[in-house]
């Protein structure tokens, strides 16, 4: 997802976000909130190893999200609006 380093996994996407060159609105939103912007800046100032550790932690947390399936969930026609 990062045209600057599409063959590597690194922090360059976050550098692009700060230059308002993010690909997704949800990613760009990270720079509009002082808490998330501070976290982005901390990642950029830290080591690559710290970024990998933070990324691994976030993937573990996302893995614990209970995904709704079958009749409990729905595929939305528009992501921001519940189907009627």
N, C-alpha and C positions, 0 to 999 in steps of 0.2 A: 503494500500500500504506500510505500515511500519511494517516489521517483528518484530521490537523491542517493539512496542506498538500497535499492531493491534486491540486492543479493546478500545483504547482511541484516542482522537484527541488532539495532543499536538505538541510540537516543536522537538521531538526526530528525526523526519525525516531530519530536517535541520542539526542536529548534525551529522547524518550519511553522509549527503552530504559533509560536511567539511572533513570527513574521506574517501572521494571518494567511498562511498558505496550507492550511489543513484541508484534507479531502472531504471530511464529513462534518456536518454541522454539530453533531454530538461531541466530536473531538474539539472543535473550535470553542465549544461552550466551556471547556476546561479553563480557558483564559478569561472568561467573563465573571468568574466568581473568585473572590480574594483567597478563599481557602484552597481551592483547587489550583489556582495560579501559583500560590506559594508552594504547593506540592510539586508542580511541574518544575519550578525553579530549583527546588531542592534536588530533584532527580538530575537536572542538568548540571548542577554544581557537584554532585557526588560522583562516585566511581561507576564504571560500567557493571562491575560485580554487584554493587548495591542495586542498580536498576534491574539486573537479572533476578535478584532475590525478591525485590518488590513485585516484579512481574509474576514470579512463581507463586508468591503469596496470593496475589489477586486471582490467578487462575484456580488455585485451590478453593478460594471463597466462591468464585463463580460456579465451580463444580458442585457446591452444596446448595445451590438454588434449586428449588423444586420446580421443575418444568411441568406445566400443565399439559396433559395429553388427552386424547380421546374426547369424550363429551364434556370434560372439565375445561379444556382450553379451546382456543379458536385461532384461526389464521385471519388476521385482520386485512380487510381490503385497503384501508389506509391505517398506517401504523399508529397514528395519534388518536384514532377514533374507534371506539368499540362498535362492532358491527350491530346493526339494528335488526 
